Amino acid sequence: MVLVKVIDILIDIIKAVYYLLKWFVTVFVPFVVQYIGIPAFAIGILFSVSIMGGSVLFVLVFCAMMYYFIKGTIFKSKPKLTQ
């Protein structure tokens, strides 16, 4: 008689864990993925593109400034020739 009650309690605990896991996988995980995961992924993509764009812009500006600096210093310089 006691063994039957213990087995019934264990079965009830297993059922409760099963239903909790079933709810977790079928309701909670899709909710988290849909309303938190997808927006976080999109924000991550936008953030990485903005960082990449800033880096590319920095490189282009740096190259342009170096071009004008070198052009101005080498081709417009008039060294003094000593006699």
ZIPEKA-V647151 format. One record per backbone hydrogen bond with DSSP energy under -1.0 kcal/mol. NH is the residue of the N-H (numbers start at 1). CO is the residue of the C=O. If there is no record, write none. Layout:
nh = [NH/NH]
co = [CO/CO]
//
This chain:
nh = [5/6/7/8/9/10/11/12/13/14/15/16/17/18/19/20/21/22/23/24/25/26/27/28/29/31/32/33/34/35/36/37/38/40/41/42/43/44/45/46/47/48/49/50/51/52/53/54/55/56/57/58/59/60/61/62/63/64/65/66/67/68/69/70/71/72/73/74/75]
co = [1/2/3/4/5/6/7/8/9/10/11/12/13/14/15/16/17/18/19/20/21/22/23/23/24/27/28/29/30/31/32/32/33/36/37/38/39/40/41/42/43/44/45/46/47/48/49/50/51/52/53/54/55/56/57/58/59/60/61/62/63/64/65/66/67/68/69/70/71]
//
